[in-house]
Amino acid sequence: MNNVVLIGRLTKDPELRFLPVNGTPVSNFSLAVDKQVSKEKKQEMESKGKPTADFINIVVWGKQAENCANYLAKGRLAAVQGRLQSRSYEAKDGTRRYITEVVAERVQFLEWGDNKRGSDFSQSTSDYPDIEGFHPVDDDDIPF
């Protein structure tokens, strides 16, 4: 089984490209995912200049890639579910390079706009961008 679930902050704005063969959208970005260490251990690592987060490369395809490029930005909190992929290529200098990345099957935006309130359902629907297939739910519509 190859399944990855990550929650982290984008380290840069997503880059959107289109495949020249068929025009399929593909977006790349990186997530900073905090290491699960105690507060004391985190302070110790920071004082020694060691990273307290892992930086994971993410690849997203199709309409979801376009949505990521349009609505995610550096510093925003996002959840990614997908699979781990390893590949290699030959660099211009003739050396073999290896890449490990997550191919996202699902990306959830956990923060919207500048409000930094995350998935706060008390927000009005005008706070959310018009994304195909996304319909915020009013608490009065929930049957329980």
WOHUWO-V452708 format. One record per residue. N is the residue number from 1. RES is the residue in one small letter. OMEGA is omega in radians with two decimals (NA if undefined). NEAR is the number of other C-alpha atoms within 10 Angstrom. D_FIRST is the distance of its C-alpha to the first C-alpha in Angstrom with 2 decimals. Layout:
BEGIN
n=N res=RES omega=OMEGA near=NEAR d_first=D_FIRST
n=N res=RES omega=OMEGA near=NEAR d_first=D_FIRST
END
This chain:
BEGIN
n=1 res=m omega=-3.13 near=4 d_first=0.00
n=2 res=n omega=-3.11 near=7 d_first=3.80
n=3 res=n omega=-3.12 near=12 d_first=6.24
n=4 res=v omega=3.04 near=14 d_first=9.74
n=5 res=v omega=-3.10 near=13 d_first=12.84
n=6 res=l omega=2.97 near=17 d_first=16.19
n=7 res=i omega=-3.13 near=17 d_first=19.82
n=8 res=g omega=-3.13 near=21 d_first=22.57
n=9 res=r omega=3.12 near=22 d_first=25.70
n=10 res=l omega=3.14 near=23 d_first=26.21
n=11 res=t omega=3.08 near=18 d_first=28.03
n=12 res=k omega=3.08 near=16 d_first=29.70
n=13 res=d omega=3.09 near=19 d_first=30.26
n=14 res=p omega=3.08 near=25 d_first=27.67
n=15 res=e omega=-3.13 near=15 d_first=28.81
n=16 res=l omega=3.06 near=18 d_first=28.87
n=17 res=r omega=3.08 near=16 d_first=29.33
n=18 res=f omega=3.13 near=15 d_first=29.60
n=19 res=l omega=-3.10 near=9 d_first=28.65
n=20 res=p omega=-3.08 near=8 d_first=32.01
n=21 res=v omega=-3.05 near=6 d_first=31.03
n=22 res=n omega=3.09 near=7 d_first=30.18
n=23 res=g omega=3.13 near=10 d_first=30.53
n=24 res=t omega=3.11 near=14 d_first=26.91
n=25 res=p omega=3.04 near=17 d_first=26.67
n=26 res=v omega=-3.12 near=21 d_first=24.29
n=27 res=s omega=3.11 near=22 d_first=24.50
n=28 res=n omega=3.01 near=22 d_first=23.63
n=29 res=f omega=-3.12 near=21 d_first=24.05
n=30 res=s omega=3.09 near=21 d_first=23.19
n=31 res=l omega=2.98 near=25 d_first=22.33
n=32 res=a omega=-3.10 near=20 d_first=23.90
n=33 res=v omega=-3.11 near=18 d_first=21.72
n=34 res=d omega=3.02 near=16 d_first=23.84
n=35 res=k omega=-3.12 near=11 d_first=23.03
n=36 res=q omega=3.12 near=10 d_first=23.22
n=37 res=v omega=3.13 near=12 d_first=26.53
n=38 res=s omega=-3.14 near=9 d_first=29.78
n=39 res=k omega=-3.14 near=9 d_first=32.62
n=40 res=e omega=3.13 near=9 d_first=34.65
n=41 res=k omega=3.12 near=12 d_first=31.97
n=42 res=k omega=3.12 near=18 d_first=31.39
n=43 res=q omega=3.12 near=14 d_first=35.17
n=44 res=e omega=3.14 near=13 d_first=35.38
n=45 res=m omega=3.14 near=14 d_first=32.70
n=46 res=e omega=-3.13 near=12 d_first=34.49
n=47 res=s omega=3.12 near=9 d_first=37.84
n=48 res=k omega=3.12 near=9 d_first=36.61
n=49 res=g omega=3.12 near=9 d_first=35.23
n=50 res=k omega=-3.14 near=11 d_first=31.60
n=51 res=p omega=3.10 near=12 d_first=28.92
n=52 res=t omega=3.12 near=18 d_first=27.73
n=53 res=a omega=2.99 near=15 d_first=24.90
n=54 res=d omega=-3.12 near=13 d_first=22.08
n=55 res=f omega=-2.99 near=16 d_first=22.52
n=56 res=i omega=3.08 near=17 d_first=19.40
n=57 res=n omega=-3.10 near=17 d_first=19.93
n=58 res=i omega=3.06 near=22 d_first=18.74
n=59 res=v omega=-3.13 near=19 d_first=19.10
n=60 res=v omega=-3.08 near=26 d_first=19.79
n=61 res=w omega=2.98 near=20 d_first=20.97
n=62 res=g omega=-3.11 near=13 d_first=23.53
n=63 res=k omega=3.13 near=15 d_first=25.59
n=64 res=q omega=3.09 near=20 d_first=23.31
n=65 res=a omega=3.11 near=23 d_first=24.17
n=66 res=e omega=3.11 near=21 d_first=27.82
n=67 res=n omega=3.11 near=20 d_first=27.55
n=68 res=c omega=-3.13 near=24 d_first=25.99
n=69 res=a omega=-3.09 near=20 d_first=28.81
n=70 res=n omega=-2.96 near=15 d_first=31.42
n=71 res=y omega=3.06 near=17 d_first=30.58
n=72 res=l omega=3.12 near=24 d_first=28.72
n=73 res=a omega=3.12 near=19 d_first=30.73
n=74 res=k omega=3.11 near=14 d_first=30.80
n=75 res=g omega=-3.12 near=15 d_first=30.56
n=76 res=r omega=3.12 near=22 d_first=29.00
n=77 res=l omega=-3.13 near=21 d_first=26.25
n=78 res=a omega=3.04 near=21 d_first=23.07
n=79 res=a omega=-3.13 near=16 d_first=19.60
n=80 res=v omega=3.03 near=21 d_first=16.74
n=81 res=q omega=-3.12 near=17 d_first=13.34
n=82 res=g omega=-3.12 near=20 d_first=11.26
n=83 res=r omega=3.11 near=16 d_first=9.04
n=84 res=l omega=-3.14 near=14 d_first=10.21
n=85 res=q omega=3.03 near=13 d_first=12.42
n=86 res=s omega=3.11 near=10 d_first=14.93
n=87 res=r omega=3.10 near=9 d_first=18.10
n=88 res=s omega=3.08 near=10 d_first=21.68
n=89 res=y omega=3.10 near=11 d_first=25.13
n=90 res=e omega=-3.13 near=10 d_first=28.72
n=91 res=a omega=-3.14 near=10 d_first=30.78
n=92 res=k omega=3.14 near=7 d_first=34.42
n=93 res=d omega=3.07 near=6 d_first=35.63
n=94 res=g omega=3.13 near=8 d_first=33.86
n=95 res=t omega=3.11 near=9 d_first=31.26
n=96 res=r omega=3.12 near=10 d_first=27.56
n=97 res=r omega=-3.14 near=10 d_first=25.51
n=98 res=y omega=-3.11 near=11 d_first=21.81
n=99 res=i omega=2.97 near=10 d_first=19.90
n=100 res=t omega=-3.08 near=13 d_first=16.62
n=101 res=e omega=3.06 near=17 d_first=16.09
n=102 res=v omega=3.02 near=23 d_first=14.05
n=103 res=v omega=-3.03 near=21 d_first=14.30
n=104 res=a omega=2.99 near=22 d_first=15.16
n=105 res=e omega=-3.11 near=15 d_first=14.59
n=106 res=r omega=3.08 near=13 d_first=16.77
n=107 res=v omega=3.08 near=19 d_first=19.51
n=108 res=q omega=3.10 near=14 d_first=21.80
n=109 res=f omega=-3.08 near=16 d_first=25.21
n=110 res=l omega=3.04 near=18 d_first=26.16
n=111 res=e omega=-3.13 near=19 d_first=29.67
n=112 res=w omega=3.02 near=20 d_first=32.16
n=113 res=g omega=-3.11 near=14 d_first=35.29
n=114 res=d omega=-3.01 near=7 d_first=37.40
n=115 res=n omega=3.08 near=8 d_first=37.39
n=116 res=k omega=-3.13 near=12 d_first=34.35
n=117 res=r omega=3.10 near=12 d_first=34.10
n=118 res=g omega=-3.06 near=15 d_first=30.44
n=119 res=s omega=3.14 near=12 d_first=29.52
n=120 res=d omega=-3.04 near=11 d_first=33.02
n=121 res=f omega=3.09 near=12 d_first=33.74
n=122 res=s omega=3.11 near=9 d_first=37.45
n=123 res=q omega=3.07 near=13 d_first=37.71
n=124 res=s omega=-3.11 near=11 d_first=39.46
n=125 res=t omega=3.11 near=13 d_first=37.60
n=126 res=s omega=3.10 near=8 d_first=39.66
n=127 res=d omega=-3.06 near=11 d_first=37.72
n=128 res=y omega=3.09 near=14 d_first=34.63
n=129 res=p omega=3.12 near=14 d_first=34.49
n=130 res=d omega=-3.13 near=11 d_first=34.48
n=131 res=i omega=-3.14 near=12 d_first=30.89
n=132 res=e omega=3.09 near=9 d_first=30.08
n=133 res=g omega=-3.12 near=6 d_first=28.37
n=134 res=f omega=3.12 near=9 d_first=29.02
n=135 res=h omega=3.12 near=11 d_first=31.51
n=136 res=p omega=-3.11 near=14 d_first=32.24
n=137 res=v omega=3.05 near=12 d_first=33.05
n=138 res=d omega=-3.13 near=12 d_first=36.34
n=139 res=d omega=-3.14 near=10 d_first=36.31
n=140 res=d omega=-3.14 near=7 d_first=39.06
n=141 res=d omega=-3.12 near=7 d_first=36.78
n=142 res=i omega=-3.02 near=7 d_first=34.24
n=143 res=p omega=-3.13 near=5 d_first=35.17
n=144 res=f omega=NA near=5 d_first=34.69
END
